[in-house]
Amino acid sequence: MAKGKVLIAMSGGVDSSVAAFLMKNEGYDPIGCTMKLYDNEDIGISGGHTCCSLDDVEDARAVAYRLGMPYYVLNFSDSFKEKIIDKFVKTYEQGMTPNPCIDCNRYMKFDKLYERAKALECDYIVTGHYARIRKTEQGYQLLKAVDATKDQSYVLYQMTQQELAGTRFPLGELTKAEVRRIAEKNQFINANKPDSQDICFVPDGDYVAAIKRFSGKEYESGKFVDKHGNILGQHKGIVAYTIGQRKGLGISFDRPLYVCAIDVKKNEVLLGDNEDLFSKSVDVCDINWISGVAPEKPVACKVKLRYQMKEQAAVIYPGENGEAHIEFEEPQRAKTPGQAAVFYDEDVVLGGGIIYK
């Protein structure tokens, strides 16, 4: 008798395919599904491999067939446009830099997919994320993956106690090499498929062209200025820039210059030296504490300001309305409004929020 029914989010990649295999081997009754989030034409490509493309659907279907499990394609394209793509564009227009993968996990995988799993009477949803979930007497914890090079806990900090209770991450204890070996041994069609590197709906990495395509707008040029207000040149529209950027500025100077701030009201981009990018504090909003309880006193922990960064020692001073002030032990480079600050106690994710200044 099966342990229970599980709905497995299958992207067409090797990770979610092996997750499906492992759950079936554990004795669960698996149902595979791929979330159709857009049509290729919607994002300006005619075909090819990108997350949720037609090729990915066929790869996921082939693995599901090989495992003898039901498989469905679930159309969430309307919600994806509203919650992910439109927000992506708006955030850039506000002079900030979004992380749409966090929003996709929050609104698609652990919202829309949960609704569908409930309708199908599933006990868990399963994804191929590299992270771990641990049950304790106090509740559920989200932990980093064993494979530090693939850890995805940063993009999962928005998960709630209820979502952690209803989710399984079978790859959390495995390395990527072990996952590929399992896929090869079972002759999965995607065993050696490359990992996707770019945001799924910007497969060529050209964010500016994507923003213009989605918004239907051309963005007004403006001034590059230094911290004294001196004009250094003309920028191509604020959506083309992010904090810390050095390349692609299109101006020549006697030393390297970096984007240090973006003033939306003035339509100006402030340029400065590398040392101008360092700061010991950051303010965050829209905080999610995974325990479900916001601390009343300052919290000493480690904080990560971007996905590929090593977490740094800091103290979080909780405020009101889901906000907090964070003070680091050492100055941090290029704090970027719109990105996430995620809080860690060793391997345990405490929560996180969105940087706003």
C-alpha positions in Angstrom: 0.0 0.0 0.0 1.3 3.4 -1.0 2.5 5.8 1.8 0.4 8.6 0.2 -0.2 10.5 -3.0 2.3 13.2 -4.1 2.2 15.8 -6.8 5.6 16.3 -8.4 6.5 19.5 -10.1 8.5 18.4 -13.2 10.3 21.1 -15.1 11.7 18.7 -17.7 15.1 18.8 -16.0 17.1 16.1 -14.4 16.5 17.3 -10.8 12.8 17.1 -10.7 12.9 13.8 -12.7 15.1 12.2 -10.0 12.9 13.6 -7.3 10.0 11.8 -8.9 12.0 8.6 -9.0 13.1 8.8 -5.4 9.5 9.4 -4.2 8.2 6.4 -6.1 11.1 4.3 -4.7 10.1 5.4 -1.2 6.6 3.9 -1.7 4.6 7.0 -2.6 1.9 7.2 -5.3 3.3 9.9 -7.6 1.5 12.2 -10.1 3.8 14.3 -12.4 2.9 17.7 -13.6 4.5 20.5 -15.5 3.4 24.1 -14.9 2.8 25.8 -18.2 3.8 29.4 -17.4 3.9 31.0 -20.8 4.0 30.3 -24.5 7.5 30.6 -26.1 6.1 33.3 -28.4 5.1 35.3 -25.3 8.8 35.7 -24.3 10.1 36.3 -27.8 11.5 32.9 -28.7 10.4 30.4 -31.3 11.5 27.2 -29.6 14.4 25.5 -27.8 15.2 24.6 -24.3 14.1 26.9 -21.6 12.2 26.0 -18.4 8.6 25.2 -19.2 9.1 25.2 -23.0 7.5 22.5 -25.2 10.8 20.6 -25.2 10.7 20.5 -21.4 7.2 19.3 -21.4 8.1 16.4 -23.6 11.2 15.5 -21.5 9.1 15.5 -18.3 6.4 13.4 -20.0 9.0 10.9 -21.2 10.3 10.4 -17.6 6.8 10.2 -16.2 6.0 7.5 -18.8 9.2 5.6 -17.9 8.2 5.7 -14.2 4.6 4.6 -15.0 3.0 7.6 -13.4 0.2 9.9 -14.5 1.3 13.2 -16.0 -0.5 16.5 -16.5 0.3 19.9 -17.9 -1.2 22.6 -15.7 -1.8 26.0 -17.3 -0.9 28.8 -15.0 0.1 31.3 -17.6 -2.4 34.0 -16.6 -1.2 34.0 -13.0 2.5 33.9 -14.1 2.1 37.0 -16.2 0.3 38.9 -13.4 2.4 37.8 -10.4 5.9 37.3 -12.0 6.4 39.0 -15.3 4.4 42.2 -14.6 6.1 42.5 -11.2 9.5 41.9 -12.8 8.9 44.9 -15.2 7.5 47.2 -12.5 10.4 46.5 -10.2 12.9 47.5 -12.8 10.8 50.6 -13.6 11.1 51.6 -9.9 14.9 51.5 -10.1 15.2 48.2 -8.3 16.4 44.7 -9.3 13.9 41.8 -8.7 14.5 38.1 -8.2 11.6 36.5 -10.0 12.6 33.0 -9.0 11.7 33.8 -5.4 8.3 35.1 -6.6 7.8 32.0 -8.8 8.3 29.8 -5.8 6.1 31.9 -3.6 3.1 32.4 -6.0 3.4 29.4 -8.4 4.9 26.4 -6.8 3.8 27.0 -3.2 0.5 28.7 -4.0 -1.1 27.7 -7.3 0.5 24.2 -7.2 -0.7 23.6 -3.6 -4.3 24.4 -4.7 -4.1 21.8 -7.5 -2.5 19.3 -5.1 -5.3 19.7 -2.7 -7.9 19.2 -5.5 -6.1 16.0 -6.5 -6.1 14.9 -2.8 -2.3 14.7 -2.6 -0.5 14.5 0.7 2.6 16.4 -0.4 3.9 18.4 -3.3 7.5 17.5 -4.4 10.1 19.6 -6.2 13.7 19.2 -7.3 15.0 22.0 -5.1 18.3 21.5 -3.3 17.2 22.2 0.3 16.0 20.2 3.3 13.0 20.3 5.7 13.3 19.2 9.3 10.4 18.6 11.7 11.1 19.6 15.3 9.0 19.9 18.5 8.7 23.7 17.8 7.6 23.1 14.1 9.2 22.8 10.7 12.6 24.2 9.7 14.0 25.0 6.3 17.7 24.0 6.0 20.4 24.4 3.4 21.2 21.5 1.1 24.0 19.1 1.8 25.6 20.1 -1.6 26.6 23.7 -0.8 27.3 24.4 -4.5 23.7 23.7 -5.4 21.9 25.0 -2.3 18.7 26.8 -3.2 17.4 27.7 0.3 17.9 31.4 -0.5 15.0 31.4 -3.0 12.7 29.4 -0.6 12.8 31.8 2.4 9.1 32.8 1.8 7.9 29.3 2.8 5.4 29.0 5.7 4.9 26.3 8.3 1.9 25.0 6.4 3.9 24.8 3.2 6.9 23.1 4.8 4.5 20.5 6.3 3.1 19.7 2.9 6.4 19.7 0.9 9.1 17.2 0.2 12.6 18.0 -1.1 14.1 14.5 -2.0 17.4 16.0 -3.3 18.4 17.8 -0.2 20.7 15.1 1.0 22.3 14.5 -2.4 25.0 16.1 -4.5 24.4 17.1 -8.1 26.8 14.3 -9.3 24.8 11.7 -7.4 21.5 13.0 -9.0 23.0 12.7 -12.5 24.2 9.2 -11.7 20.7 8.1 -10.6 19.3 9.6 -13.9 21.9 7.9 -16.0 21.4 4.5 -14.3 17.7 4.7 -15.0 18.2 6.0 -18.6 16.3 9.2 -18.2 16.2 11.2 -21.4 17.4 14.3 -19.6 20.2 12.6 -17.6 22.8 14.9 -19.1 20.6 17.9 -19.9 22.4 21.2 -18.9 21.0 23.2 -16.0 19.2 26.3 -17.1 21.2 29.4 -16.2 19.1 32.4 -17.0 15.6 33.5 -15.8 13.2 31.2 -17.6 11.3 34.0 -19.4 14.5 35.8 -20.4 16.3 32.8 -21.9 18.9 35.0 -23.9 19.8 37.0 -20.8 18.8 40.3 -22.4 16.7 41.8 -19.6 16.4 45.2 -21.2 14.9 43.8 -24.4 12.6 41.6 -22.4 11.4 44.5 -20.3 10.7 46.6 -23.4 8.9 43.6 -25.0 6.7 42.9 -22.0 5.9 46.6 -21.3 5.6 47.8 -24.9 7.6 50.9 -23.8 10.7 52.7 -24.8 12.5 54.2 -21.7 13.6 57.8 -21.6 17.3 58.4 -21.6 18.7 60.6 -18.8 21.9 61.7 -17.0 24.8 59.8 -15.5 25.9 61.9 -12.6 28.6 61.6 -9.8 28.0 62.2 -6.1 28.6 65.9 -6.5 25.9 66.2 -9.2 28.4 66.5 -12.1 27.1 65.2 -15.4 29.2 62.3 -16.7 27.1 61.3 -19.8 23.8 60.0 -20.9 22.2 56.7 -19.8 19.8 54.6 -22.0 16.9 54.4 -19.5 17.0 53.3 -15.9 15.7 49.8 -16.5 19.1 49.0 -18.1 21.0 49.3 -14.9 21.5 47.6 -11.5 23.5 48.5 -8.4 27.2 47.5 -8.8 27.1 47.3 -12.6 30.4 48.3 -14.3 30.1 46.9 -17.8 27.8 48.3 -20.5 27.7 51.9 -19.3 28.7 53.2 -22.6 30.9 56.0 -21.3 34.7 56.3 -21.1 36.4 57.6 -18.0 39.9 57.7 -16.5 39.0 54.9 -14.0 36.3 52.2 -13.6 32.9 53.5 -12.6 30.1 51.6 -11.0 26.3 52.1 -10.7 25.8 53.3 -7.0 22.2 54.5 -7.0 19.2 55.0 -9.3 17.0 58.1 -8.9 13.7 57.3 -10.6 12.2 60.8 -10.0 15.1 62.6 -11.5 15.7 59.8 -14.1 19.4 59.8 -13.1 21.9 57.1 -12.5 24.6 57.8 -9.9 28.1 56.5 -10.8 31.0 56.2 -8.4 34.0 54.2 -7.3 34.0 50.6 -6.1 34.5 51.8 -2.5 31.3 53.8 -2.7 29.3 50.6 -3.0 30.1 49.4 0.5 27.7 49.8 3.4 27.4 48.2 6.9 23.6 48.4 7.1 20.5 47.6 5.0 16.7 47.9 5.6 14.3 45.2 4.5 10.5 44.9 4.3 7.9 42.2 3.5 9.7 39.9 6.0 8.7 36.2 6.3 9.8 34.5 9.5 9.7 30.8 8.8 8.8 29.9 12.4 5.7 32.0 12.0 6.6 34.2 14.9 8.5 37.5 14.5 11.2 38.1 17.2 10.8 40.9 19.6 14.5 41.4 20.3 17.5 41.8 18.0 18.7 38.6 16.4 22.4 37.8 15.9 22.7 35.6 12.8 24.2 35.5 9.3 22.6 37.3 6.3 22.9 36.7 2.6 22.2 39.7 0.3 22.2 37.8 -3.0 22.0 34.2 -4.2 25.7 33.7 -5.0 27.0 35.4 -1.9 28.4 33.8 1.3 26.3 34.8 4.3 27.8 37.4 6.6 27.6 38.0 10.3 25.0 40.6 11.2 22.4 41.7 13.8 18.7 42.1 12.7 16.7 44.7 14.6 13.0 43.9 14.0 10.7 46.9 13.4 7.0 47.2 12.7 4.9 46.2 9.7 7.2 43.4 8.6 10.3 45.6 8.4 13.8 45.4 10.0 17.1 47.1 10.1 20.2 45.0 9.6 23.7 45.9 10.8 26.7 43.9 9.5 29.9 43.3 11.3 31.8 44.1 8.1 30.8 46.5 5.2 29.0 44.7 2.4 29.2 45.5 -1.3 26.4 46.6 -3.6 23.2 46.2 -1.5 20.6 46.2 -4.1 17.0 47.3 -3.6 14.6 44.6 -4.9 16.9 41.7 -4.0 16.3 39.5 -1.0 18.2 39.5 2.3 17.9 36.0 3.8 18.7 35.2 7.4 20.6 32.0 8.5 21.5 30.3 11.8 24.1 27.9 10.6 22.2 25.6 8.2 18.7 26.8 9.3 16.9 29.5 7.3 15.3 31.9 9.8 13.5 33.9 7.1 14.1 36.9 4.9 12.8 40.1 3.3 13.2 42.5 0.4 15.9 45.1 0.5 14.5 48.6 0.0 17.4 50.8 1.2 
